[in-house]
Each structure stands twice: as structure tokens, then as C-alpha cells.
């Protein structure tokens, strides 16, 4: 299950950093595993991932709940909303390539945008649900 999760994360990062419009909005391919110390806003970070066995009696599979964080400049939520929309449009129902697994589906489950306490930054949260299954060997 964890190999599928690592593959899924890799293909999502590739999809996001390979999108010219999103890269332009971020000012570069700024998608990070964790919040960088000194990165200029805006940028994306990969958040929590939970993986659950989604196997049936005859087929193996995994359900992945993954969170993406959008970090935008202060002043207005509009930048954060625009980036959230671009990420959602790129990933929701996307068919993304994986090496050893097949992405059955990828769907947005939850979105939230808020101003961070004691900070001018806006924080967007996107939670996606994905189902993967291993490729037949």
C-alpha cells in the first residue's frame, strides 16, 4: 500500500509542477513536501496522507486520503482561491500515470480557505480521495 501512496504522490507533484498555468501562478514549480523556511508566497505543500486497504475478495486496492495546502500572500483570499481552483481542475477526475499501479479515481472531497492567525497569509486546504490498484504482473 505504501508503494502506491509514494507513486501517487510522485504523479501528483509531476502533474502540478508540469502545469504551465499553475507554475506561472506560483512563480515557479513551488510544490514542497513540507513548508519551507523562506519560500516566497504563493506555494503548495503536501500534507497528511492516510492509506486504507480497499481490497475485495478477488482484487487488491488502496484508498488514499491526501491533503494539499495552498499558501498565499496576505491582503485577499482571491490568490488562494484562484490557485485552489487551478489545482482542483488539474487533479479532480484526472487520469494520471503511475508505474506499478492504476489510478482508479481521484476526486476532491473538501476545500477550505482561511486567514492564518497572527499572519497575513491565507491558507487553502484541499483534501482528495484516490483509489489505486496494482497493475497485473
Secondary structure as UniProt FT lines:
FT   HELIX           2..17
FT   HELIX           20..26
FT   STRAND          31..32
FT   STRAND          43..53
FT   STRAND          62..72
FT   HELIX           78..91
FT   TURN            92..93
FT   STRAND          101..115
FT   TURN            117..118
FT   STRAND          122..134
//
